[in-house]
């Protein structure tokens, strides 16, 4: 079955550590996105990539980094510079055509201890 | 810029009650409109969409009509079930006159729905 796989589902980190969240899709979608979800604040865009080897900052990119070396993969690194990293992180993808709807993974919950 | 405003929640209903979740938007160009649903601990699933004015999206008993004159896309269901308990997000994707998507979704804050037996 085609879909988006995020891992790990739950992750605990100590302050000062970098962590990388994985996102893989086998939908052959061109664009991929990372959103952060906090209670009562909806979804906020961190980074997105419309094509391999290219990506753009979203609304809250500070303290995060990404890479897009392969079409199917878009990992997100949460660095120690991110002041409040505890959140639910959602990866999404979109085909090159269509009306812009996104397809989401199951999410990764990061907790900083 | 684009923005989406949803009614404040949470919304609590009894089973078989009528549901309305209001959504209004501000956008340039010709946006497509979406409703997503999120069950506890999961990602978002597309519930329905409408891509031009007066379009009605529908799925699983839910409906929403794209009203350009009132810039609204309210979600309705005639008879809710306990299994409809979830968070509902309204979203828009900006497009140009040719219908090409700008590629980013703007989300509302989300509305928590709880349905009691």
Contacts between the chains, C-beta under 8 A, distances in Angstrom:
chain1	res1	chain2	res2	distance
A	4	B	43	7.8
A	6	B	43	7.8
A	31	B	103	5.7
A	33	B	104	7.6
A	40	B	109	6.8
A	40	B	110	7.9
A	41	B	109	6.8
A	42	B	89	6.8
A	42	B	107	4.8
A	42	B	108	6.1
A	42	B	109	4.4
A	42	B	110	5.3
A	43	B	44	7.9
A	43	B	89	7.2
A	43	B	107	4.5
A	45	B	104	6.4
A	48	B	103	7.3
A	48	B	104	6.6
A	50	B	103	6.0
A	58	B	104	7.7
A	90	B	43	5.7
A	90	B	44	6.9
A	92	B	44	7.8
A	94	B	101	7.8
A	94	B	103	6.6
A	98	B	101	6.9
A	99	B	32	4.1
A	99	B	49	6.7
A	99	B	51	4.7
A	99	B	93	6.4
A	99	B	95	7.1
A	99	B	99	7.5
A	99	B	101	6.0
A	100	B	32	5.4
A	100	B	93	2.9
A	100	B	94	7.8
A	100	B	95	6.8
A	100	B	101	3.4
A	100	B	102	7.2
A	100	B	103	6.5
A	100	B	104	7.9
A	100	B	105	6.6
A	101	B	32	7.5
A	101	B	34	5.8
A	101	B	46	5.5
A	101	B	49	5.9
A	101	B	93	7.1
A	101	B	105	7.9
A	102	B	44	7.7
A	102	B	46	7.9
A	102	B	105	5.7
A	103	B	46	7.5
A	104	B	36	7.9
A	104	B	43	3.8
A	104	B	44	4.4
A	104	B	45	7.2
A	105	B	43	5.2
A	106	B	42	5.8
A	106	B	43	4.8
A	107	B	41	7.7
A	107	B	42	6.9
A	107	B	43	4.9
